[in-house]
Amino acid sequence: MMDKMRFPAAVLTCAVTAFACGYQVGQAREPLRITPLFATGETILGEPVAYPAGKPKLTGAVIAMAPGQNTGWHTHGVPLAGMILEGELTVDYGGKGKRTYKAGDALVESMSTPHNGTNTGSGPMRLFALYIGAEGLPTGIPAQAPAPAP
């Protein structure tokens, strides 16, 4: 009697699980789609990506900025990869120019060139950032603004 009850219970469990996961009996799964965002050994300014020594530490963050807000001039002691989730971010790299990134843009940020990011859009800007660092190392280092070009 017990074995007769286990089979329907197992079938019901599988059906509920399949329904909850969005699968239907007799329907093939859609293939997994992977969209590469970047594959590089260089930053946005052509600097080589250099991994820090020490115990690895990955830090993921969403950076949110109001219109007109800026990051302040800084550099990164660790590689930083990111993607604009919402809005617009213009980064001033001093003598190396300015670049504007919009929702969906992905980048590997400059490490040693001082830069300042400003939300130049009309709404909020959100950036997903992944810092590839090591324990005890800062993700950002305050820097002086470069001298204006003559």
Contact map, one row per residue, 1 for C-alpha under 8 A:
111110000000000000000000000000000000000000000000000000000000000000000000000000000000000000000000000000000000000000000000000000000000000000000000000000
111111000000000000000000000000000000000000000000000000000000000000000000000000000000000000000000000000000000000000000000000000000000000000000000000000
111111100000000000000000000000000000000000000000000000000000000000000000000000000000000000000000000000000000000000000000000000000000000000000000000000
111111110000000000000000000000000000000000000000000000000000000000000000000000000000000000000000000000000000000000000000000000000000000000000000000000
111111111000000000000000000000000000000000000000000000000000000000000000000000000000000000000000000000000000000000000000000000000000000000000000000000
011111111100000000000000000000000000000000000000000000000000000000000000000000000000000000000000000000000000000000000000000000000000000000000000000000
001111111110000000000000000000000000000000000000000000000000000000000000000000000000000000000000000000000000000000000000000000000000000000000000000000
000111111111000000000000000000000000000000000000000000000000000000000000000000000000000000000000000000000000000000000000000000000000000000000000000000
000011111111100000000000000000000000000000000000000000000000000000000000000000000000000000000000000000000000000000000000000000000000000000000000000000
000001111111110000000000000000000000000000000000000000000000000000000000000000000000000000000000000000000000000000000000000000000000000000000000000000
000000111111111000000000000000000000000000000000000000000000000000000000000000000000000000000000000000000000000000000000000000000000000000000000000000
000000011111111100000000000000000000000000000000000000000000000000000000000000000000000000000000000000000000000000000000000000000000000000000000000000
000000001111111110000000000000000000000000000000000000000000000000000000000000000000000000000000000000000000000000000000000000000000000000000000000000
000000000111111111000000000000000000000000000000000000000000000000000000000000000000000000000000000000000000000000000000000000000000000000000000000000
000000000011111111100000000000000000000000000000000000000000000000000000000000000000000000000000000000000000000000000000000000000000000000000000000000
000000000001111111110000000000000000000000000000000000000000000000000000000000000000000000000000000000000000000000000000000000000000000000000000000000
000000000000111111111000000000000000000000000000000000000000000000000000000000000000000000000000000000000000000000000000000000000000000000000000000000
000000000000011111111111100000000000000000000000000000000000000000000000000000000000000000000000000000000000000000000000000000000000000000000000000000
000000000000001111111111000000000000000000000000000000000000000000000000000000000000000000000000000000000000000000000000000000000000000000000000000000
000000000000000111111110000000000000000000000000000000000000000000000000000000000000000000000000000000000000000000000000000000000000000000000000000000
000000000000000011111110000000000000000000000000000000000000000000000000000000000000000000000000000000000000000000000000000000000000000000000000000000
000000000000000001111111000000000000000000000000000000000000000000000000000000000000000000000000000000000000000000000000000000000000000000000000000000
000000000000000001111111101010000000000000000000000000000000000000000000000000000000000000000000000000000000000000000000000000000000000000000000000000
000000000000000001100111111000000000000000000000000000000000000000000000000000000000000000000000000000000000000000000000000000000000000000000000000000
000000000000000001000011111000000000000000000000000000000000000000000000000000000000000000000000000000000000000000000000000000000000000000000000000000
000000000000000000000001111100000000000000000000000000000000000000000000000000000000000000000000000000000000000000000000000000000000000000000000000000
000000000000000000000011111110000000000000000000000000000000000000000000000000000000000000000000000000000000000000000000000000000000000000000000000000
000000000000000000000000011111000000000000000000000000000000000000000000000000000000000000000000000000000000000000000000000000000000000000000000000000
000000000000000000000010001111100000000000000000000000000000000000000000000000000000000000000000000000000000000000000000000000000000000000000000000000
000000000000000000000000000111110000000000000000000000000000000000000000000000000000000000000000000000000000000000000000000000000000000000000000000000
000000000000000000000000000011111000000000000000000000000000000000000000000000000000000000000000000000000000000000000000000000000000000000000000000000
000000000000000000000000000001111100000000000000000000000000000000000000000000000000000000000000000000000000000000000000000000000000000000000000000000
000000000000000000000000000000111110000000000000000000000000000000000000000000000000000000000000000000000000000000000000000000000000000000000000000000
000000000000000000000000000000011111000000000000000000000000000000000000000000000000000000000000000000000000000000000000000000000000000000000000000000
000000000000000000000000000000001111100000000000000000000000000000000000000000000000000000000000000000000000000000000000000000000000000000000000000000
000000000000000000000000000000000111111000000000000000000000000000000000000000000000000000000000000000000000000000000000000000000000000000000000000000
000000000000000000000000000000000011111000000000000000000000000000000000000000000000000000000000000000000110000000000000000000000000000000000000000000
000000000000000000000000000000000001111100000000000000000000000000000000000000000000000000000000000000000111000000000000000000000000000000000000000000
000000000000000000000000000000000001111110000000000000000000000000000000000000000000000000000000000000000000000000000000000000000000000000000000000000
000000000000000000000000000000000000011111100000000000000000000000000000000000000000000000000000000000000000000000000000000000000000000000000000000000
000000000000000000000000000000000000001111100001100000000000000000000000000000000000000000000000000000000000000000000000000000000000000000000000000000
000000000000000000000000000000000000000111111111100000000000000000000000000000000000000000000000000000000001000000000000000000000000000000000000000000
000000000000000000000000000000000000000111111111100000000000000000000000000000000000000000000000000000000011111000000000000000000000000000000000000000
000000000000000000000000000000000000000001111110000000000000000000000000000000000000000000000000000000000011110000000000000000000000000000000000000000
000000000000000000000000000000000000000001111110000000000000000000000000000000000000000000000000000000000000110000000000000000000000000000000000000000
000000000000000000000000000000000000000001111111000000000000000000000000000000000000000000000000000000000000000000000000000000000000000000000000000000
000000000000000000000000000000000000000001111111100000000000000000000000000000000000000000000000000000000000011100000000000000000000000000000000000000
000000000000000000000000000000000000000011100111110000000000000000000000000000000000000000000000000000000000000000000000000000000000000000000000000000
000000000000000000000000000000000000000011100011111000000000000000000000000000100000000000000000000000000000001000000000000000000000000000000000000000
000000000000000000000000000000000000000000000001111100000000000000000000000001100000000000000000000000000000000000000000000000000000000000000000000000
000000000000000000000000000000000000000000000000111110000000000000000000000001100000000000000000000000000000000000000000000000000001100000000000000000
000000000000000000000000000000000000000000000000011111000000000000000000000011000000000000000000000000000000000000000000000000000000110000000000000000
000000000000000000000000000000000000000000000000001111110000000000000000000000000000000000000000000000000000000000000000000000000000010000000000000000
000000000000000000000000000000000000000000000000000111110000000000000000000000000000000000000000000000000000000000000000000000000000011000000000000000
000000000000000000000000000000000000000000000000000011111000000000000000000000000000000000000000000000000000000000000000000000000000011000000000000000
000000000000000000000000000000000000000000000000000011111100000000000000000000000000000000000000000000000000000000000000000000000001111000000000000000
000000000000000000000000000000000000000000000000000000111110000000000000000000000000000000000000000000000000000000000000000000000001111000000000000000
000000000000000000000000000000000000000000000000000000011111000000000000000000000000000000000000000000000000000000000000000000000111110000000000000000
000000000000000000000000000000000000000000000000000000001111100000000000000000000000000000000000000000000000000000000000000000001111100000000000000000
000000000000000000000000000000000000000000000000000000000111110000000000000000000000000000000000000000000000000000000000000000011110000000000000000000
000000000000000000000000000000000000000000000000000000000011111000000000000000000000000000000000000000000000000000000000000000011100000000000000000000
000000000000000000000000000000000000000000000000000000000001111100000000000000000000000000000000000000000000000000000000000001111000000000000000000000
000000000000000000000000000000000000000000000000000000000000111110000000000000000000000000000000000000000000000000000000000001111000000000000000000000
000000000000000000000000000000000000000000000000000000000000011111000000000000000000000000000000000000000000000000000000000111100000000000000000000000
000000000000000000000000000000000000000000000000000000000000001111101100000000000000000000000000000000000000000000000010000111000000000000000000000000
000000000000000000000000000000000000000000000000000000000000000111111000000000000000000000000000000000000000000000000010001110000000000000000000000000
000000000000000000000000000000000000000000000000000000000000000011111000000000000000000000000000000000000000000000000011111110000000000000000000000000
000000000000000000000000000000000000000000000000000000000000000001111100000000000000000000000000000000000000000000000111100000000000000000000000000000
000000000000000000000000000000000000000000000000000000000000000011111110000000000000000000000000000000000000000000000110000000000000000000000000000000
000000000000000000000000000000000000000000000000000000000000000010011111000000000000000000000000000000000000000000011110000000000000000000000000000000
000000000000000000000000000000000000000000000000000000000000000000001111110000000000000000000000000000000000000000011100000000000000000000000000000000
000000000000000000000000000000000000000000000000000000000000000000000111110000000000000000000000000000000000000000111000000000000000000000000100000000
000000000000000000000000000000000000000000000000000000000000000000000011111000000000000000000000000000000000000001111000000000000000000000000111100000
000000000000000000000000000000000000000000000000000000000000000000000011111100000000000000000000000000000000000001110000000000000000000000011111000000
000000000000000000000000000000000000000000000000000000000000000000000000111110000000000000000000000000000000011111100000000000000000000000011110000000
000000000000000000000000000000000000000000000000000000000000000000000000011111110000000000000000000000000000011100000000000000000000000001111000000000
000000000000000000000000000000000000000000000000000100000000000000000000001111100000000000000000000000000000001100000000000000000000100011111000000000
000000000000000000000000000000000000000000000000011100000000000000000000000111110000000000000000000000000000001000000000000000000011110011100000000000
000000000000000000000000000000000000000000000000111000000000000000000000000111111000000000000000000000000001111000000000000000000011100000000000000000
000000000000000000000000000000000000000000000000000000000000000000000000000101111100000000000000000000000001111000000000000000001111000000000000000000
000000000000000000000000000000000000000000000000000000000000000000000000000000111110000000000000000000000111100000000000000000001110000000000000000000
000000000000000000000000000000000000000000000000000000000000000000000000000000011111000000000000000000000111100000000000000000111100000000000000000000
000000000000000000000000000000000000000000000000000000000000000000000000000000001111100000000000000000111110000000000000000000111000000000000000000000
000000000000000000000000000000000000000000000000000000000000000000000000000000000111111110000000000011111100000000000000000011110000000000000000000000
000000000000000000000000000000000000000000000000000000000000000000000000000000000011111000000000000000110000000000000000000011110000000000000000000000
000000000000000000000000000000000000000000000000000000000000000000000000000000000001111100000000000001110000000000000000000111100000000000000000000000
000000000000000000000000000000000000000000000000000000000000000000000000000000000001111110000000000001100000000000000010111111000000000000000000000000
000000000000000000000000000000000000000000000000000000000000000000000000000000000001011111000000000111100000000000000011100010000000000000000000000000
000000000000000000000000000000000000000000000000000000000000000000000000000000000001001111100000000111000000000000001111100010000000000000000000000000
000000000000000000000000000000000000000000000000000000000000000000000000000000000000000111110000011110000000000000001111000000000000000000000000000000
000000000000000000000000000000000000000000000000000000000000000000000000000000000000000011111000011100000000000000111100000000000000000000000000000000
000000000000000000000000000000000000000000000000000000000000000000000000000000000000000001111100111000000000000000111000000000000000000000000000000000
000000000000000000000000000000000000000000000000000000000000000000000000000000000000000000111111110000000000000011110000000000000000000000000000000000
000000000000000000000000000000000000000000000000000000000000000000000000000000000000000000011111110000000000000001100000000000000000000000000000111100
000000000000000000000000000000000000000000000000000000000000000000000000000000000000000000001111100000000000000000000000000000000000000000000000010110
000000000000000000000000000000000000000000000000000000000000000000000000000000000000000000001111110000000000000000000000000000000000000000000000000000
000000000000000000000000000000000000000000000000000000000000000000000000000000000000000000011111111000000000000000000000000000000000000000000000000000
000000000000000000000000000000000000000000000000000000000000000000000000000000000000000001111101111100000000000000000000000000000000000000000000000000
000000000000000000000000000000000000000000000000000000000000000000000000000000000000000001110000111110000000000000000000000000000000000000000000000000
000000000000000000000000000000000000000000000000000000000000000000000000000000000000000111100000011111000000000000000000000000000000000000000000000000
000000000000000000000000000000000000000000000000000000000000000000000000000000000001000111000000001111101000000000000000000000000000000000000000000000
000000000000000000000000000000000000000000000000000000000000000000000000000000000001011110000000000111111000000000000000000000000000000000000000000000
000000000000000000000000000000000000000000000000000000000000000000000000000000000011111100000000000011111000000000000000000000000000000000000000000000
000000000000000000000000000000000000000000000000000000000000000000000000000000000011110000000000000001111100000000000000000000000000000000000000000000
000000000000000000000000000000000000000000000000000000000000000000000000000000000011000000000000000011111110000000000000000000000000000000000000000000
000000000000000000000000000000000000110000000000000000000000000000000000000000001111000000000000000000011111000000000000000000000000000000000000000000
000000000000000000000000000000000000110000110000000000000000000000000000000000001110000000000000000000001111100000000000000000000000000000000000000000
000000000000000000000000000000000000010001110000000000000000000000000000000000111100000000000000000000000111110000000000000000000000000000000000000000
000000000000000000000000000000000000000000111000000000000000000000000000000000111100000000000000000000000011111000000000000000000000000000000000000000
000000000000000000000000000000000000000000111010000000000000000000000000001100110000000000000000000000000001111110100000000000000000000000000000000000
000000000000000000000000000000000000000000100010100000000000000000000000001111110000000000000000000000000000111110000000000000000000000000000000000000
000000000000000000000000000000000000000000000010000000000000000000000000001110000000000000000000000000000000011111000000000000000000000000000000000000
000000000000000000000000000000000000000000000000000000000000000000000000001000000000000000001000000000000000011111100000000000000000000000000000000000
000000000000000000000000000000000000000000000000000000000000000000000000111000000000000000001100000000000000000111110000000000000000000000000011110000
000000000000000000000000000000000000000000000000000000000000000000000001111000000000000000111100000000000000010011111000000000000000000000000000100000
000000000000000000000000000000000000000000000000000000000000000000000111110000000000000000111000000000000000000001111100000000000000000000000000000000
000000000000000000000000000000000000000000000000000000000000000000000111100000000000000011110000000000000000000000111110000000000000000000000000000000
000000000000000000000000000000000000000000000000000000000000000000011110000000000000000011100000000000000000000000011111000000000000000000000000000000
000000000000000000000000000000000000000000000000000000000000000011111100000000000000001111000000000000000000000000001111100110000000000000000000000000
000000000000000000000000000000000000000000000000000000000000000000110000000000000000000111000000000000000000000000000111110000000000000000000000000000
000000000000000000000000000000000000000000000000000000000000000000110000000000000000001110000000000000000000000000000011111110000000000000000000000000
000000000000000000000000000000000000000000000000000000000000000000100000000000000000001000000000000000000000000000000001111100000000000000000000000000
000000000000000000000000000000000000000000000000000000000000000001100000000000000000001000000000000000000000000000000000111110000000000000000000000000
000000000000000000000000000000000000000000000000000000000000000111100000000000000000011000000000000000000000000000000010111111000000000000000000000000
000000000000000000000000000000000000000000000000000000000000000111100000000000000001111110000000000000000000000000000010101111100000000000000000000000
000000000000000000000000000000000000000000000000000000000000011110000000000000000001111000000000000000000000000000000000000111110000000000000000000000
000000000000000000000000000000000000000000000000000000000000011100000000000000000111110000000000000000000000000000000000000011111000000000000000000000
000000000000000000000000000000000000000000000000000000000001111000000000000000000111100000000000000000000000000000000000000001111100000000000000000000
000000000000000000000000000000000000000000000000000000000011111000000000000000011110000000000000000000000000000000000000000000111110000000000000000000
000000000000000000000000000000000000000000000000000000000111100000000000000000011100000000000000000000000000000000000000000000011111000000000000000000
000000000000000000000000000000000000000000000000000000000111000000000000000001111000000000000000000000000000000000000000000000001111100000100000000000
000000000000000000000000000000000000000000000000001000011110000000000000000001110000000000000000000000000000000000000000000000000111110000000000000000
000000000000000000000000000000000000000000000000001100011110000000000000000011100000000000000000000000000000000000000000000000000011111010100000000000
000000000000000000000000000000000000000000000000000111111100000000000000000001000000000000000000000000000000000000000000000000000001111110000000000000
000000000000000000000000000000000000000000000000000001111000000000000000000000000000000000000000000000000000000000000000000000000000111110000000000000
000000000000000000000000000000000000000000000000000000000000000000000000000000000000000000000000000000000000000000000000000000000000011111000000000000
000000000000000000000000000000000000000000000000000000000000000000000000000011000000000000000000000000000000000000000000000000000000111111100000000000
000000000000000000000000000000000000000000000000000000000000000000000000000111000000000000000000000000000000000000000000000000000000000111111000000000
000000000000000000000000000000000000000000000000000000000000000000000000000111000000000000000000000000000000000000000000000000000010100011111000000000
000000000000000000000000000000000000000000000000000000000000000000000000011110000000000000000000000000000000000000000000000000000000000001111100000000
000000000000000000000000000000000000000000000000000000000000000000000000011110000000000000000000000000000000000000000000000000000000000001111110000000
000000000000000000000000000000000000000000000000000000000000000000000001111000000000000000000000000000000000000000000000000000000000000000011111000000
000000000000000000000000000000000000000000000000000000000000000000000000111000000000000000000000000000000000000001000000000000000000000000001111100000
000000000000000000000000000000000000000000000000000000000000000000000000110000000000000000000000000000000000000001000000000000000000000000000111110000
000000000000000000000000000000000000000000000000000000000000000000000000100000000000000000000100000000000000000001100000000000000000000000000011111000
000000000000000000000000000000000000000000000000000000000000000000000000000000000000000000000110000000000000000001000000000000000000000000000001111100
000000000000000000000000000000000000000000000000000000000000000000000000000000000000000000000100000000000000000000000000000000000000000000000000111110
000000000000000000000000000000000000000000000000000000000000000000000000000000000000000000000110000000000000000000000000000000000000000000000000011111
000000000000000000000000000000000000000000000000000000000000000000000000000000000000000000000010000000000000000000000000000000000000000000000000001111
000000000000000000000000000000000000000000000000000000000000000000000000000000000000000000000000000000000000000000000000000000000000000000000000000111
